[in-house]
Amino acid sequence: MARIFNFSAGPSALPEEVLKQAQSEMLDWHGSGMSVMEMSHRGKHFSQIAAELEADLRALMQIPQNYQVLFLQGGASAQFSFVPQNLLGDKTKACYIKTGAWSEKAIQDAKPYGDVIVSASSESSNFTTIPDVTHWAVDNDAAYLHYTSNETIHGVEFNEIPNIQGLPLVCDMSSNILSRPMDVSKFGLIYAGSQKNMGAAGVTVVIVREDLLGRCLKTVPPVFNYAEQAEHQSMLNTPTTYSWYLMGLVLKWIAAQGGVEVIEQRNIAKARKLYAFIDASTLYRNSVETTYRSRMNVPFSLLDETLNKEFVTASEAAGLHALKGHRLLGGMRASIYNAMPESGIDALIAFMQEFERTH
Ligand SMILES: Cc1ncc(COP(=O)(O)O)c(C=O)c1O
């Protein structure tokens, strides 16, 4: 069996150790005589998996005690609608920062529930930068301020947590959670889908400060009401048990690597290498302002776009999977989340170098 290097934006590569462990436990989890898929979510085995999952996430992210950790369904996309419905309360406005396709989606989906104020936007630069935080038009009457810490499609990443006074900070961290340390105490709410840095698709992590609970609209189904789910350990309905289990394995893998700090150093080294190669080449280009280039998603174009198809075909044949860019941007994109080893970056660079030489 030959495993490829998978550059998919999500669902994406998982650590090989995790897959092997899941394989070895597939038929019999820890002497239970069952697969995790076959267990009752209320039984003692799965209760242990669930308790460790939450404890491990709390430890890795140093989540303070006054935050609830929820494991929900519906993806980050559902949270685009349920964040405003849970947090607006008696306020009518919410502030959003527009930095690319995903924050744009969050803005659109929040509009039915209140007045959405776009406090800053980098649209005029085609989303190649992050607007300077000192110029954000923040409305202090708003319920919260929302931003997207890493724009998966545009390849733009905040390199620090915006320093906002007064409003709870809400963050879609779907594509860079656990890739770098984040001080959770600076946030009112963090949400993230599992299928990039945390495991298989199927779980959405919501980390919410307790004082923000209890403002949910009565029209919201209980499974998307944060306070209700917090009260029921995210088990108001049957959870996606196998995805919880896989997330647990990924978290234990991160801890075994040395934690988020060690992972961050690896991510810095991987991204630096790839961007340095792209910048030095005469065929490839990344147009994101250097300071805000994503460590997770590296979009790049070929200066001769007629070569795109050949590049994709040849890279797939070379065992480099899913480099074709998102349809919004065209070109290419290499998603290099935590599970992408440095050898994957080296293989990608070697391929790109040879392609450039022969074209
Ligand atoms: C930053 C960001 N937010 C939200 C989403 C949507 O996630 P889901 O498809 O799980 O709803 C994605 C998916 O790629 C994403 O990258």
The ligand as a Tripos MOL2 file, in Angstrom:
@<TRIPOS>MOLECULE
LIG
   16    16     1     0     0
SMALL
NO_CHARGES

@<TRIPOS>ATOM
      1 C1        -12.9770   28.7500    7.8270 C.3       1 LIG1
      2 C2        -14.1240   27.8390    7.5300 C.ar      1 LIG1
      3 N1        -15.3130   28.0850    8.0860 N.ar      1 LIG1
      4 C3        -16.3680   27.2950    7.8650 C.ar      1 LIG1
      5 C4        -16.2820   26.2090    7.0420 C.ar      1 LIG1
      6 C5        -17.5000   25.3580    6.8050 C.3       1 LIG1
      7 O1        -17.3680   24.1450    7.4240 O.3       1 LIG1
      8 P1        -18.4630   22.9910    7.2780 P.3       1 LIG1
      9 O2        -18.4640   22.5900    5.8330 O.co2     1 LIG1
     10 O3        -17.9800   21.9180    8.1660 O.co2     1 LIG1
     11 O4        -19.7680   23.5610    7.6870 O.co2     1 LIG1
     12 C6        -15.0560   25.8910    6.4410 C.ar      1 LIG1
     13 C7        -14.9490   24.7120    5.5690 C.2       1 LIG1
     14 O5        -13.9920   24.5010    4.8620 O.2       1 LIG1
     15 C8        -13.9490   26.7400    6.6900 C.ar      1 LIG1
     16 O6        -12.7660   26.4910    6.1320 O.3       1 LIG1
@<TRIPOS>BOND
     1     1     2 1
     2     2     3 ar
     3     2    15 ar
     4     3     4 ar
     5     4     5 ar
     6     5     6 1
     7     5    12 ar
     8     6     7 1
     9     7     8 1
    10     8     9 2
    11     8    10 1
    12     8    11 1
    13    12    13 1
    14    12    15 ar
    15    13    14 2
    16    15    16 1
@<TRIPOS>SUBSTRUCTURE
     1 LIG1         1 GROUP 0 **** ****
